[in-house]
Amino acid sequence: MQTLIKSVPLLDLHREYAPIRTEVLKAIEEVVDSTQFIMGPKITELEKKIATYCDAKRAVGVSSGTDALVIALMALEIGQDDEVITTPFTFFATAGSIARVGAKAVFVDIDPLTYNIDPAKIEAAITPKTKAIMPVHLFGQMADMDPIMDIAKRHNLFVIEDAAQAIGSTYKGKKAGSVGTIGCFSFFPSKNLGCCGDGGIVTTNDEALADKLEILRVHGSKPKYYHHLIGGNFRLDPLQAAVLLVKLPFLEGHHAVRRQNAAFFDASFKGILDTPYVQEGNGMIYNQYTLRLKNRVAMINALDAKNIGHSIYYPVPLHMQSCFEHWGYKAGDFPESEKAATEVLSIPIFSGLTQEELETVVRVITNHKN
Ligand SMILES: Cc1ncc(COP(=O)(O)O)c(C=O)c1O
């Protein structure tokens, strides 16, 4: 069977790896030759560099973005009977991690412009069981952190930033992962900083919390084989850390090209389509470039006809996922999230796109009568 070659792929990692292939393979070889397959200098070096990059005091490498969220909740001792306020318009892991520690995700609807949690609706969702707010910096744009931090302070709540899609993103000059109690990042291959498999990292300005995260990462053991906490195996793979160390110096360059691509799309679609809204003071990294369309199916058909990549992030808001039925939510509870889920469509934005490809995308989209 012939596979369909996208004339413009949604993402082409070959293009990201081609210029750094030799360095990546050398870095992997170094780890193999060292036989330091668990923890070690590559992890420590990456943690130092990511902490610096994110303007955080400490960073702790972990096994994935999902595990970053789980270990953050564990470190803050959030569990059974606790509630965490978050958005239903996000990837599953946000609420999945809350459920996995035994807590309940209390959803709050989104701001329809940014797709991030609407701070004006948070306070009404706070109960005596609320322990934390988990804003998600969706598509690479930070949530409106000032009012969120203000609410958290007044109600004595932790703030866990789900920054999986937002490494390097800024809010009024502050970096993602440096504002809340803990920041959680993913190195999933499609992220702006992705590795060759699964990986993640947590950031914090709280030294004691960072020490606790490091202990939880290795089954709660310190010293080895003495367990005062129940942790897990949340370690980042040194092979992935080695790859990330090669890629990190290029990250700002990739952000810049994504921003250029976004500016080209913004200008081309002006007055025709709803393009991404960037809140004043935000430095977005465009992990996704997401359009809002009244007739999404027709646009998908038009893109498919020309083999242009696209994806829906996300088609089902989390309060409507069957596995969360026991939380008692129903369709209609979060109208902005539900509406967004039927209207959003992400198109190619990665830094390897050629000008010709960008123009092809624009031509196909603008020629289509939506
Ligand atoms: C918002 C959000 N949270 C959490 C995750 C989980 O990250 P990972 O896939 O590395 O486990 C992702 C990754 O796709 C994400 O987009």
PDBQT file of the ligand as one rigid body, heavy atoms in Angstrom, charges set to zero:
ROOT
HETATM    1  C1  LIG A 401      -0.341  20.100  27.754  1.00  0.00    +0.000 C 
HETATM    2  C2  LIG A 401       0.397  18.814  27.900  1.00  0.00    +0.000 A 
HETATM    3  N1  LIG A 401       0.548  18.270  29.118  1.00  0.00    +0.000 NA
HETATM    4  C3  LIG A 401       1.226  17.135  29.305  1.00  0.00    +0.000 A 
HETATM    5  C4  LIG A 401       1.806  16.449  28.261  1.00  0.00    +0.000 A 
HETATM    6  C5  LIG A 401       2.481  15.162  28.507  1.00  0.00    +0.000 C 
HETATM    7  O1  LIG A 401       3.801  15.101  28.061  1.00  0.00    +0.000 OA
HETATM    8  P1  LIG A 401       4.454  13.716  27.616  1.00  0.00    +0.000 P 
HETATM    9  O2  LIG A 401       3.879  13.324  26.303  1.00  0.00    +0.000 OA
HETATM   10  O3  LIG A 401       5.913  14.025  27.527  1.00  0.00    +0.000 OA
HETATM   11  O4  LIG A 401       4.173  12.710  28.681  1.00  0.00    +0.000 OA
HETATM   12  C6  LIG A 401       1.707  16.978  26.970  1.00  0.00    +0.000 A 
HETATM   13  C7  LIG A 401       2.342  16.297  25.853  1.00  0.00    +0.000 C 
HETATM   14  O5  LIG A 401       1.873  16.015  24.817  1.00  0.00    +0.000 OA
HETATM   15  C8  LIG A 401       0.971  18.182  26.775  1.00  0.00    +0.000 A 
HETATM   16  O6  LIG A 401       0.820  18.702  25.562  1.00  0.00    +0.000 OA
ENDROOT
TORSDOF 0
